[in-house]
Amino acid sequence: MGAGYTGLWTALALAKQSPDLRIVVLDKEVAGFGASGRNGGWCSALFPTSVGSLIKQHGLDAATALRHAMVDTVDSVGRWSRDLDIDCDFVAGGTTVLVRSTIQEHRARASLADSALTPADHAVWRSADQTLLATETLGAVFDPACARLHPAKLVRGLARAAEAAGIRIAEQTEVLRYEAGLVTTSRGGVKGDVIIDAMEGYRSQLRQTRRHSLPLYSLMIATEVMPDSVFDAIGLEHGMTFADFRSLVIYGQRTADNRIAFGGRGAPYHWGSRVKPEFDRVPRVFSALHQTLVELFPSLAPYAITHNWGGVLGVPRDWHSSVTLDATTGIGRAGGYVGDGVGLSHLAGLTLADLVLGKTTSRTSLPLVGHQSPKWEPEPLRYVGATAAIVGVALADRIEARTGKPSLVSKLIAPLTGH
């Protein structure tokens, strides 16, 4: 259920290993309608839970195995894309997270210390003269484990590959509810020995799983096509992605056709976990994103923003992604990516396929397997908590920019943002 990255990677991995299986993928809209077709195009090794927290919860060996798996996933997406003949503009150029204040430098040093807790990651510090030429830059953290890609090209390519492998994709088929052996849809019932919930941010739209995931909106803008000289002047090469260490998440990439696609959080949470098309566009957030992009790179000011869009991602209560399969009911789930799903969904899909086929692999022993996140609180507590976190991170950035000191707001909202 869900014809995004998770559902399609799972289906393709199953078909590859067991071609005789009858597989159907259901989607309310079309394949790639959700976050899989709208995200920022970072195929990264990011996992929502910090390495330190993983070690505390699961131990050093398990955390190390997960970090190795996440780093390996970046190259794996590239290999699978090539093998499936999917041209998704995949270029592994790493990611640069800029440091633009003393507070951000503190966060950068903490990030480097966290990544150094296992031997899997290879993030390094780069001085201001070794990184992107953004304003007020003190330096940056560079992580090679990231690739730029075109998200919609990838997901539509996966859909074509799935159909070529004999997998049926039933679009315009809304899932109303599911139970062991049966999915009830807007077009009738679908029976199956194994049922996989791969709906991620849209999982919250079913009554039975409404509190399993919180739908959080992320919005994006894209510039007009720009000459190579603009990118040369700021040092942004093809394949590179970028962000900085502010509290309110931002993310960007140089696209294959020489635009900058740039996104961030800040859109509101809607009461009752509502998801509607009109929530995809928030003019004040688009304006703030453009302002932030020009603040980072003033040379971009003359260039127009030609595209804007948004989408919903899924946030588990403990900010810990998971893959589960109940052997008794045959119901499996994967998700809770918190915006890091391009690479993580690939690992989750391959892991689900292993579990469905009863295989014991290095993936099936990873600490995201079998993890059960607590449910989100009922309304109005869910609304209050989500709104406090969204407003709080923006407020914290403004306070810290004005005072130059860590904000008490950051500490207060930390439990709501997975820190």
JOCORDA-V357190 format. One line per field, one symbol per residue. ss: DSSP state (A for helix, B for strand, O for the rest). A space follows every 10 residues. Layout:
BEGIN
ss: ???
END
This chain:
BEGIN
ss: OOOOAAAAAA AAAAAAAOOO OOOBBBOOOO OOOOAAAOOO OBBBOOOOOO AAAAAAAAOA AAAAAAAAAA AAAAAAAAAA AAAOOOOOOO BOOOBBBBBO OAAAAAAAAA AAAAAOOOOO OOOBBBBAAA OOOOOOOOBB BBBOOBBBOO AAAAAAAAAA AAAAOOOBBB OOOOBBBBBO OBBBBOOBBB BOOOBBBOOA AAAAAOAAAO OOOBBBBBBB BBBOOOOAAA AAAAOOOOOO BBBBOOOOOB BBBBOOOOOB BBBBOOOOOO AAAOOOAAAA OOAAAAAAAA AAAAAAOAAA OOOOBBBBBB BBBBBOOOOO OBBBBOOOOO BBBBBOOOOO AAAAAAAAAA AAAAAAOOOO OOOOOOOOBO OOOOOOOOOO AAAAAAAAAA AAAAAAAAAA AAAOOOOAAA AAAAAAOOO
END
